[in-house]
Structure formats: C-alpha cells, structure tokens
Amino acid sequence: MTMYTSTVRLESAGFSFSSGHFTIFSSTERERLHGHRFTVACTMETQVGPEGLSFDYGYYKKILEDLCASVDEYFLLPQYNPHLQVQSEGAYVRCTFSGKTFQLPAEDVQILPISNITVEELSRWVALRLQAICGACFGAHHILSYTVEVASGPGQSASFRFLTGA
C-alpha cells in the first residue's frame, strides 16, 4: 500500500476554556469586561502510513487539553497591545486603558504574549504553543500542516494554519 495524505480533525469537550477578557478596538474603544466558553479544534494534514494510520491521536489530545486548562477560569490580558499598559504589582495586576485602570488579583490573571484577546490571536497562540511543545514530533508523525480553530460561540471562530516543514 502506498502512502497518501489525510486530514485528521481533533475535537473534544476537553478542548475548551472559560475565560474573561475584553477586546480592544482602538486607543479609546473596547468591549466591556465579559467572558466566553472558548472551544478549540485542531485539523492536521498528515501522511497515512502503510499500516493505515497517521499517529496516535492521544498524544496531541493531551497537549491540547493541557493548553486549554492552562487558561481556564482566568482573566486574559494581552501583553503586546499598544493601547493597554499591563503591570504586575505583587498580588495584583493593573491594566490601564484610555485613562481607566483596572486592578485584578494576580492569581486570577494570565498575561498572554499576544496583541489582543480575540479568537484570531487565541488560535495563533494555541498553534504556536503546540509548535513549541510538539515541533520535533511533527516530522516523526508525518504531519505536513495543522490548523487550530478557536470559537467564542456558535458561528464565531477564527483559525491559524501552521506549515510544519515535515
């Protein structure tokens, strides 16, 4: 049997997280503080070997579950937004936007290395974390590319595609 490519989609109830946030639209406009139950899915373009399989899905499912758990029940703030100043001050995180300052308990906040808390940026963050954790395995598992999709509700999602070079 010759090798061929297939698309594998990984979805699970464990690929979700509840987080608070606000989206920043400009230097003076933002959403109100609110939260979502974000869901994550990962689609992988892979070569199927002569045994009729690509790889053990469980390996990537565990990593995706752990990534979601790492931001579950936190208030998310972007580290790199030009309109938001974020400062860690001991037990608190202060963020200032357009002259208004919010003070949040540090233990309830995750500051992510992204520019905004949007499904676009969250899908890129998950995809790049997956690359950082699994990069060496993509070649061994014959994964040619993968796409991470993050949804903030029905009908509202974004995805980020990563070419692995495998």
C-alpha positions in Angstrom: 0.0 0.0 0.0 1.3 3.4 -0.9 1.3 6.4 1.5 -1.4 9.0 1.0 -2.5 12.2 2.8 -5.5 12.6 5.1 -7.0 15.3 7.2 -7.4 14.4 10.8 -9.7 16.7 13.0 -9.3 16.6 16.7 -12.2 17.9 18.8 -13.1 17.1 22.4 -15.2 18.5 25.2 -11.8 18.9 27.0 -10.6 21.3 24.3 -12.4 24.3 25.9 -11.8 27.0 28.4 -13.8 29.7 30.2 -12.1 33.0 30.4 -12.8 36.6 31.0 -11.5 39.3 28.7 -12.2 42.5 26.7 -11.3 43.2 23.1 -9.6 46.4 22.3 -10.7 48.1 19.1 -8.7 51.3 19.1 -6.9 53.6 21.6 -10.3 54.7 23.0 -12.8 51.9 22.3 -13.0 48.5 23.9 -15.6 45.9 24.9 -17.0 45.7 28.4 -15.5 43.1 30.6 -17.1 39.7 29.9 -16.3 36.1 29.3 -16.7 33.2 27.0 -16.6 29.4 26.9 -14.0 29.2 24.1 -13.7 25.9 22.2 -10.6 24.6 20.3 -10.3 22.2 17.4 -7.2 21.1 15.6 -7.1 19.8 12.0 -3.9 18.1 10.8 -2.9 17.4 7.2 -0.9 14.2 7.5 0.6 11.3 5.6 -1.0 7.9 6.3 1.5 5.1 6.6 1.2 1.5 5.2 -0.4 0.5 8.5 -3.4 2.7 7.6 -2.8 5.3 10.3 -1.1 8.5 10.8 -0.2 8.8 14.5 -1.6 8.2 18.0 -4.2 11.0 18.4 -4.0 10.7 22.2 -0.6 12.4 22.2 -1.9 15.7 20.7 -5.2 15.5 22.5 -3.5 15.5 25.9 -1.4 18.5 24.9 -4.4 20.4 23.6 -6.3 19.6 26.8 -3.4 20.9 28.9 -3.1 24.1 26.9 -6.8 24.8 27.4 -6.6 24.0 31.1 -3.7 26.5 31.5 -6.0 29.4 30.7 -9.3 28.0 32.1 -11.1 30.2 34.6 -8.6 33.1 34.2 -9.0 36.7 33.1 -6.9 37.0 30.0 -4.8 40.1 29.1 -2.7 40.7 26.1 1.0 41.5 26.7 1.6 43.4 23.4 -1.4 45.7 22.8 -0.1 49.2 22.1 -3.2 50.7 23.8 -3.0 48.8 27.1 -0.5 49.1 29.8 -0.2 46.0 32.0 1.9 45.9 35.2 2.3 43.1 37.7 2.5 44.6 41.2 2.9 41.8 43.7 -0.5 40.3 44.4 -2.2 42.4 41.7 -2.1 43.1 38.0 -3.0 46.6 37.0 -4.0 47.4 33.5 -4.7 50.8 32.1 -6.7 51.6 29.0 -7.7 55.1 27.9 -7.2 56.6 31.3 -9.1 53.9 33.2 -7.2 51.5 35.5 -8.4 48.0 36.5 -6.8 46.1 39.3 -7.2 42.3 39.3 -5.8 39.6 41.7 -2.6 38.3 40.0 -3.7 34.7 40.8 -6.7 35.2 38.5 -4.9 36.6 35.5 -3.0 35.2 32.6 -1.0 37.6 30.6 -0.6 36.1 27.1 2.2 37.1 24.6 -0.3 38.3 22.0 -1.7 41.7 20.9 -5.4 41.3 21.7 -7.8 38.7 23.3 -9.6 37.7 20.1 -10.3 34.4 18.5 -7.7 35.3 15.9 -5.0 35.8 18.4 -6.0 32.9 20.6 -5.9 30.5 17.6 -2.4 31.7 16.8 -1.3 31.4 20.5 -2.6 27.8 20.7 -0.9 26.9 17.4 2.4 28.4 18.3 2.3 26.7 21.8 1.6 23.4 20.0 4.6 24.0 17.7 6.8 24.8 20.7 5.8 21.7 22.6 5.5 19.2 19.6 7.7 20.6 16.9 10.1 17.7 16.8 7.3 15.2 16.7 5.6 16.6 13.6 8.2 15.0 11.3 8.0 11.7 13.0 4.2 11.7 12.7 4.3 12.9 9.1 2.2 16.0 9.9 2.6 18.4 7.0 0.5 21.2 8.4 -2.1 21.9 11.1 -4.8 24.4 11.7 -6.0 25.5 15.1 -9.5 26.9 15.3 -10.8 28.8 18.4 -14.5 29.7 18.7 -16.1 32.1 21.2 -19.6 30.8 20.5 -21.6 29.3 17.7 -20.8 30.9 14.4 -17.9 33.0 15.6 -14.4 31.5 15.2 -11.0 32.0 13.7 -8.2 29.7 12.7 -4.4 29.8 12.3 -2.6 27.5 9.9 1.0 26.3 10.5 3.2 24.6 8.0 5.4 22.2 9.8 8.1 21.6 7.2 7.8 17.9 7.8 
